[in-house]
Amino acid sequence: MQLVLTWQDVFPGHGRGAESFLDIADWRQPVGFFVGRNGSGKTRAARQLAERVPGSHRLSTDRLMGIMQVSNYQWGGVPLHDEYRGVPLSDEMRRQAAQFARRGGMATEELYALGEQPDVLLRVAAFIRRVLGRSIELRERAGYLDPVVVVGAEEYSLLRDEGHGLRELVVLLAATYRDDWSLLVVDEPELHLHPAMVRLWLSELQTECRASDRRAIIVTHEPLLIRPTVAEDLTALWLFRPGKAPLNISKAVISNQQDRVKASLQENPSLVSDLAFSPRPVLVEGVHDVAALTASLTRVCASEAVAQTDLIPCGGSSLVAMWFEIARKLDLDVRAVADLDAIFTQDLQRALNDIPEVCDAYTQHLAAQPPTTRTVLEPLVRQMAMEGVTADPHERAKWLANLTDADGAGHVARRDRILEICRRAGVWLHPQGTLEAVLGISDKGGDKARAAAARPGAIDDVAVWCAFTLDLTGDVEKLLNLAVERIAHGIMEAQRLDPDRQFHAPVGSGEGSNRLVTVAPIGVGKHMITVLRPEQFAGWWLEFDRNTPPNDLALQKPNSLAC
């Protein structure tokens, strides 16, 4: 079964229209995962898939609303937990409830399944009993089905007296054990659940799908659900990117990388989820790199940089190179730190050769034709051969690290230029050769690396280069300029109707604009807008009149005031 969604299907009115957005032709894995940042189309695509596959069942993020009572007001709604009696048992109300549940992805049908499919109730109750030590039983009260939780001699309503977590778990289990769906689509199953519970539920879903040859799609932001162990598992993962079509992660892995992918994933099972969910991942060789860089980051960077810099161990320099290539194919904002021998791997050379800025730099600074990493390394490799250096990458890296320009051939300058180009492309290769040489230690090991990095040294340059913080200042400045420009335009339009009028506040704006800026007349037909907030932009200003060109409506810093 092949399913194709266009941009128009997922984002109606999008300029790419009938172009393919998502093409699922390979259903080798019973459970597929949609991962990626908010606004990238995961939920929209999942909903469209559920509408196209016969026999699909969907649970939306609002699924618990279907088993709640709410008072609606113009400004919103208020849950009325104590007044909810359960799902109605009359035929007519049952049909209405099912219709609304299907349309909104609500969980109403799961409660009906508990009452109408005894095997579903038994399996849900067995799971809850084994994992949580509680019992789930059904009660019928005044024409409504009302599940209860039993703990010893105590009994209370699942729907009125229990928190969202247990209700969520019961709903997910009931959906899994039902036999009337061909494709189950669940949006964010991790809502309200302890990570251990959602992982146990996922195991049940995978077992059920394999046993019945059915399929499921999970939309998730929970890293613990993404634990591939071999390259084949990557076929189940679709990475969504804002403004771009999603990619199946397995497509970024070439055939000769599959065994190395397996070795790397077995050493670090969370590697792929770290890549997918990190704001800006940093690939490193192993735990000793993590220890050293963390110690240095803690000393030289602000706490928010330490918290936001994700260091991902890959299992060696060649594996860092491989995952850097894979991450680049997935269009991830990634950095990599490795020993110098990584420059001789085909993975890293291919990745660098695919970056236009790198090829331009090879041509401009090293006159390389063709502009490839292999070409720029050729003079150095020839010199190595003349000096008897073997083709072993470690030996070559050692030669590069100890290189001098005694013969005046310019090899040191070439090496340093190549490493600079790599850094600008997102790859830090230790010019000293290895991390141990950077730290001044002879052996690998997390404790030794951490102790060495606790002192100032060359590792600090690497840490600063790796450090990541989400700096919004530039974006805030751009948006503030737009807001001030709109305020200025409003005053200019009003001046065209009444040229002599003076303004002391934004025209036709709400309270927010009055809190953002002040407006004051400074001459005939001239006004000044002064920024009040955000605090870092307080005092920025704009002078204008009704004839000021749009290009001149730009905020000025306080120290640029004219005399």
C-alpha positions in Angstrom: 0.0 0.0 0.0 1.4 3.4 -1.0 0.1 6.6 0.4 1.0 10.0 -1.2 0.1 13.4 0.3 0.6 16.6 -1.6 1.5 20.0 -0.1 -2.1 21.0 -0.9 -3.4 18.1 1.2 -1.4 19.1 4.2 -1.2 22.9 3.8 -4.2 24.0 1.8 -3.3 27.1 -0.3 0.4 26.4 -0.2 2.3 27.6 -3.3 3.7 24.1 -4.0 0.2 22.7 -4.5 0.2 19.3 -6.2 3.9 18.6 -5.4 4.5 15.5 -3.3 4.8 16.3 0.4 4.8 12.8 1.9 5.2 9.5 0.1 4.9 6.3 2.2 5.6 3.4 0.0 7.5 1.2 2.5 5.6 -0.2 5.4 8.2 -2.7 6.6 7.9 -1.5 10.2 4.6 -2.0 11.9 4.8 1.3 13.8 6.0 4.5 12.1 6.9 7.7 13.9 6.5 11.3 12.7 9.0 13.5 14.5 10.1 17.1 14.1 9.5 20.5 15.3 6.2 22.2 15.9 4.5 23.6 12.8 6.2 21.2 10.4 3.0 19.4 9.4 3.2 16.2 11.5 -0.4 16.4 12.9 -1.9 17.6 9.6 -0.2 14.8 7.6 -1.3 12.2 10.2 -4.9 13.4 10.1 -4.9 13.2 6.2 -3.5 9.7 6.3 -6.3 8.6 8.7 -8.9 10.0 6.4 -7.5 8.2 3.3 -6.9 4.7 4.7 -10.1 2.6 5.0 -10.6 1.4 8.5 -8.4 3.9 10.1 -8.8 5.1 13.7 -7.3 8.3 15.0 -6.7 9.7 18.5 -6.0 13.4 18.5 -4.3 15.4 21.2 -7.8 16.5 22.3 -8.9 12.9 22.7 -9.8 13.1 26.4 -12.3 15.9 25.6 -14.6 13.2 24.3 -14.9 11.7 27.7 -15.4 15.0 29.6 -18.2 17.5 30.2 -17.5 21.2 29.5 -19.4 24.4 29.8 -18.8 26.5 26.8 -18.5 30.3 26.8 -17.5 32.8 24.1 -14.0 33.1 25.6 -13.5 29.3 26.1 -14.7 26.4 28.1 -14.6 25.1 31.7 -14.3 21.4 32.5 -17.1 20.0 34.7 -15.6 16.7 35.9 -18.0 16.1 38.7 -21.0 16.3 36.3 -19.8 13.9 33.7 -21.8 10.6 34.0 -20.0 8.5 31.4 -20.8 7.6 27.8 -24.5 7.2 26.9 -25.8 3.7 26.1 -28.9 4.5 24.1 -28.6 3.7 20.4 -29.3 7.2 19.1 -26.8 8.9 21.5 -24.3 6.1 20.8 -24.4 7.0 17.1 -24.0 10.7 17.7 -21.1 10.1 20.1 -19.4 7.8 17.5 -19.9 10.5 14.8 -18.3 13.2 16.8 -15.5 11.0 18.1 -14.5 10.0 14.5 -14.5 13.6 13.4 -12.4 15.0 16.2 -10.2 12.0 17.1 -11.9 11.7 20.5 -11.6 8.8 22.8 -15.4 8.0 23.2 -15.1 4.8 21.1 -12.5 3.4 23.5 -15.0 3.4 26.4 -17.6 1.7 24.2 -15.0 -0.9 23.3 -14.5 -1.6 27.0 -18.2 -2.4 27.3 -18.8 -4.1 24.0 -15.6 -6.1 23.6 -15.0 -8.2 26.7 -11.5 -9.2 25.5 -10.5 -5.6 25.3 -11.7 -4.9 28.9 -9.9 -8.0 30.2 -6.6 -7.1 28.5 -6.8 -3.4 29.7 -7.6 -4.5 33.2 -4.7 -7.1 33.2 -2.2 -4.4 32.1 -3.4 -1.9 34.7 -3.4 -4.6 37.4 0.1 -5.8 36.6 1.7 -2.4 36.1 -0.1 -0.2 38.6 -1.7 -2.7 41.0 -5.2 -1.4 40.4 -8.3 -2.9 38.9 -10.6 -1.4 36.2 -14.2 -2.4 36.2 -17.3 -1.1 34.4 -20.5 0.2 36.0 -23.8 1.1 34.2 -25.6 3.9 35.9 -28.8 5.5 34.7 -28.1 4.7 31.0 -24.4 5.6 31.1 -21.3 3.5 31.0 -19.1 4.6 33.9 -15.7 2.8 34.4 -14.3 2.7 37.9 -10.9 2.2 39.5 -10.8 -0.3 42.3 -8.0 -0.2 44.9 -8.5 -2.7 47.7 -11.9 -1.9 49.2 -12.0 1.6 47.6 -13.8 2.3 44.4 -13.9 5.6 42.5 -14.8 6.9 39.0 -12.1 6.8 36.4 -13.8 9.8 34.6 -14.6 12.0 37.5 -12.1 11.3 40.3 -9.0 10.1 38.5 -6.3 12.3 36.9 -5.6 12.5 33.2 -2.7 10.0 33.3 -4.7 6.9 34.1 -7.5 7.9 31.8 -4.9 8.4 29.0 -3.4 5.0 29.6 -6.8 3.2 29.6 -7.7 5.0 26.3 -4.5 4.1 24.6 -4.7 0.5 25.7 -8.3 0.1 24.7 -7.5 1.6 21.2 -4.6 -0.8 20.9 -6.5 -3.9 21.8 -9.5 -3.2 19.6 -9.7 -5.3 16.4 -11.7 -2.9 14.2 -8.9 -0.7 12.8 -6.4 -1.2 10.0 -4.3 1.9 10.7 -4.1 3.5 14.2 -3.0 7.1 14.3 -2.1 8.5 17.7 -1.0 12.1 18.2 1.4 12.6 21.1 0.7 9.5 23.2 3.1 10.8 25.8 0.6 13.4 27.0 0.0 13.1 30.8 1.9 9.8 31.0 5.0 8.9 32.8 7.7 7.9 30.3 7.8 4.3 31.5 4.1 4.0 31.0 4.2 5.3 27.4 7.1 3.0 26.6 5.2 0.0 28.0 2.1 1.0 25.9 4.3 1.3 22.8 5.6 -2.3 23.3 2.0 -3.5 23.5 1.1 -1.6 20.3 4.1 -3.0 18.4 3.3 -6.6 19.5 -0.4 -6.1 18.5 0.6 -4.7 15.1 3.0 -7.6 14.4 0.5 -10.2 15.5 -2.4 -8.8 13.4 -0.3 -7.4 10.4 -1.7 -3.9 11.0 0.0 -0.6 11.0 0.2 2.5 13.3 1.5 6.0 13.0 2.7 7.8 16.1 3.2 11.6 16.2 5.6 12.3 19.0 7.9 14.7 20.8 9.1 12.0 23.3 12.7 11.0 22.7 12.4 7.8 24.7 10.0 6.4 22.1 12.6 6.6 19.4 15.1 3.8 20.1 16.3 2.3 16.8 19.0 -0.4 17.1 19.8 -1.2 13.5 19.6 0.7 10.2 16.4 -1.1 9.3 14.6 0.5 12.2 15.2 3.9 10.6 12.6 3.1 7.9 10.0 3.7 10.6 11.1 7.3 11.2 10.0 10.4 9.2 11.6 13.6 10.1 9.4 16.7 9.5 11.1 20.1 8.9 9.3 23.5 8.8 8.7 24.6 5.3 10.2 21.4 3.8 8.9 18.0 2.9 9.5 15.3 5.5 12.3 12.7 5.0 12.5 9.1 5.9 15.6 8.9 8.0 16.7 5.6 6.4 17.1 7.4 3.0 20.0 9.3 4.5 22.0 6.1 5.1 23.9 4.5 2.2 24.4 0.7 1.9 28.0 0.6 3.1 27.1 2.6 6.3 24.4 0.2 7.6 26.7 -2.0 9.6 28.4 1.0 11.2 25.0 2.5 11.9 24.1 -0.6 13.8 27.4 -0.5 15.8 26.9 3.1 16.7 23.3 2.7 17.7 24.1 -0.3 19.9 26.7 1.9 21.7 24.3 4.8 22.0 20.6 3.8 21.5 19.4 7.4 22.0 21.6 8.8 19.2 18.9 9.2 16.6 16.4 10.7 19.0 19.1 13.1 20.3 19.7 14.2 16.7 16.0 14.6 15.9 15.1 16.4 19.1 18.1 18.5 19.9 18.0 22.3 19.0 21.6 22.1 17.7 23.3 18.7 18.2 27.1 18.3 18.6 28.5 15.0 17.5 31.5 13.7 19.4 33.5 10.5 19.5 32.8 9.1 23.0 32.1 9.6 26.7 35.6 11.1 27.2 34.7 13.9 24.7 31.5 14.5 26.5 33.2 14.6 29.9 35.9 17.0 28.7 33.6 19.4 26.8 31.1 19.4 29.6 33.7 20.3 32.1 35.1 23.1 29.9 31.6 24.4 29.0 30.7 24.6 32.7 33.8 26.8 33.3 33.7 29.1 30.3 30.1 29.5 29.2 26.9 30.7 30.7 24.6 28.1 32.3 22.0 28.4 29.6 24.7 27.5 27.0 25.6 24.4 29.0 22.0 23.4 29.2 21.3 23.9 25.5 24.4 22.3 24.1 23.7 18.6 23.4 26.8 16.4 23.0 26.1 13.1 21.3 28.7 10.3 21.4 28.9 8.3 18.2 31.6 5.8 18.9 34.8 7.1 17.2 36.0 9.6 14.7 34.9 7.7 11.6 31.4 7.3 13.1 31.3 11.1 13.9 32.1 11.6 10.2 29.3 9.2 9.1 26.6 10.7 11.3 27.7 14.2 10.2 27.0 13.2 6.7 23.7 11.6 7.6 22.6 14.7 9.6 23.6 17.0 6.7 21.4 14.9 4.4 18.5 15.3 6.8 19.1 19.1 6.8 19.8 19.2 10.5 21.7 22.1 12.1 24.5 20.0 13.4 28.1 20.3 14.5 30.8 17.7 14.9 34.0 17.4 16.9 36.5 14.7 16.0 40.2 13.7 15.9 42.2 14.8 12.9 42.0 11.4 11.2 38.3 12.0 10.4 39.4 14.2 7.4 40.5 11.1 5.6 37.1 9.3 5.8 35.0 9.1 2.7 31.9 10.0 4.8 33.3 13.4 5.9 34.7 14.2 2.5 31.4 13.5 0.8 29.6 15.6 3.4 32.0 18.5 2.9 31.9 18.3 -0.9 28.1 18.6 -0.8 28.3 22.0 1.0 28.5 24.8 -1.6 30.3 27.2 0.7 33.0 24.6 1.2 33.5 24.1 -2.5 33.6 27.9 -3.0 36.3 28.2 -0.3 38.3 25.4 -1.8 38.3 27.2 -5.1 38.9 30.7 -3.7 41.5 30.0 -1.1 43.2 26.8 -2.3 42.7 27.0 -6.1 41.3 23.4 -6.1 40.0 22.0 -9.3 37.8 20.1 -8.9 36.9 21.7 -5.6 36.8 18.6 -3.4 38.3 17.7 -0.1 40.4 15.0 -1.7 41.9 17.5 -4.1 42.9 20.0 -1.4 44.5 17.2 0.5 46.5 15.8 -2.4 49.6 18.0 -1.9 49.8 17.0 1.7 49.2 13.3 0.9 52.0 13.4 -1.7 54.4 14.9 0.9 53.4 12.1 3.3 54.2 9.5 0.7 57.6 11.1 0.1 58.4 10.9 3.8 57.3 7.3 4.1 54.0 7.9 5.9 51.6 4.9 5.4 48.0 5.3 4.3 46.8 4.6 7.8 44.5 7.5 8.8 46.0 7.7 12.3 49.5 7.9 10.9 48.5 10.6 8.5 46.7 12.6 11.2 49.8 12.3 13.4 51.9 13.7 10.5 49.5 16.6 10.0 49.5 17.5 13.6 53.3 17.6 13.8 53.7 19.4 10.5 56.2 22.2 10.2 57.2 24.4 7.3 60.9 24.0 7.5 61.0 23.4 3.7 58.9 26.5 3.0 56.4 24.5 0.9 53.4 26.1 2.7 52.0 22.8 3.9 51.2 24.2 7.4 49.2 27.1 5.8 47.3 24.6 3.6 46.5 22.4 6.6 45.3 25.3 8.7 43.2 26.7 5.9 41.5 23.3 5.4 40.8 23.1 9.1 39.3 26.6 9.1 37.1 25.8 6.2 35.9 22.6 8.1 35.1 24.6 11.2 33.0 27.1 9.2 31.2 24.1 7.7 30.4 22.8 11.2 33.3 20.3 11.8 36.0 20.9 14.4 39.0 18.6 13.7 41.6 18.9 16.5 44.7 20.4 15.0 46.7 18.7 17.8 45.6 15.4 16.3 43.6 13.8 19.1 41.5 14.9 22.1 44.2 13.5 24.4 46.8 15.8 22.8 44.4 18.7 23.3 44.1 17.9 27.0 47.7 17.0 27.5 46.9 13.4 28.7 48.2 10.1 27.4 45.1 7.8 28.0 41.5 7.9 27.2 38.9 7.9 29.9 36.1 10.1 31.2 37.6 10.8 34.6 41.0 11.8 33.2 39.4 13.9 30.5 37.2 15.6 32.9 40.0 16.4 35.3 42.2 17.8 32.5 39.4 19.9 31.2 38.8 21.4 34.6 41.9 23.6 34.0 42.0 26.3 31.3 43.5 25.1 28.1 43.1 24.5 24.4 39.8 22.5 25.0 38.2 25.8 25.9 38.4 26.9 22.3 36.5 23.8 21.3 33.9 24.3 24.0 33.2 27.9 23.0 32.8 26.8 19.3 30.4 24.0 20.4 28.3 26.1 22.7 24.7 26.9 21.7 22.2 29.4 23.1 19.0 30.5 21.5 19.7 34.2 20.9 16.5 36.0 20.0 17.9 39.5 20.0 18.2 39.8 16.2 14.7 38.5 15.6 13.3 40.8 18.3 15.0 43.7 16.7 13.6 42.9 13.2 10.0 42.5 14.6 10.3 45.7 16.7 11.4 47.6 13.6 8.3 46.3 11.8 6.0 47.2 14.6 7.5 50.8 14.8 7.2 51.1 11.1 3.5 50.3 11.2 3.0 52.8 13.9 4.8 55.5 11.9 2.8 54.6 8.8 -0.4 55.1 10.8 0.6 58.6 11.9 1.8 59.4 8.3 -1.6 58.4 6.9 -3.4 60.5 9.5 -1.2 63.5 8.6 -2.3 63.3 5.0 -5.8 63.9 6.1 -4.8 66.6 8.7 -1.3 68.0 8.0 -1.2 70.2 11.1 -2.3 67.7 13.6 0.2 66.7 16.3 0.2 63.2 17.8 1.1 62.1 21.3 0.3 58.4 20.9 0.0 55.7 18.2 -3.0 56.1 15.9 -5.8 53.6 16.1 -3.6 51.1 18.1 -4.5 49.2 21.2 -2.9 49.4 24.7 0.0 47.2 23.5 1.4 49.9 21.2 1.2 52.5 24.0 3.2 50.3 26.2 5.7 49.5 23.4 6.6 53.1 22.4 6.0 56.8 23.1 5.1 59.3 20.4 5.9 63.0 20.6 5.8 65.9 18.1 9.2 67.6 17.6 8.4 70.2 15.0 5.9 71.1 12.3 4.8 67.8 10.8 7.6 65.9 12.5 7.3 63.2 15.2 9.6 61.0 17.2 8.9 57.5 18.2 10.9 56.2 21.3 10.9 52.6 22.3 9.9 51.7 25.9 10.3 48.0 25.7 11.8 45.3 25.4 14.3 46.7 28.0 17.4 46.0 25.8 15.9 48.3 23.1 14.6 51.1 25.4 15.6 54.5 24.1 15.9 53.4 20.4 14.2 56.1 18.3 12.8 57.1 15.0 12.2 60.6 13.6 9.9 61.0 10.6 7.4 63.2 8.8 4.8 62.4 6.3 7.3 62.5 3.4 9.9 60.2 4.9 10.7 57.4 2.5 9.9 53.8 3.7 13.5 52.9 3.6 14.3 55.5 6.1 11.8 54.3 8.7 14.5 52.4 10.6 15.1 52.6 14.4 18.3 54.3 15.6 20.3 53.5 18.7 20.3 56.0 21.5 23.9 57.0 21.0 23.1 58.0 17.4 20.9 60.9 18.3 21.6 63.9 16.1 23.0 67.1 17.8 
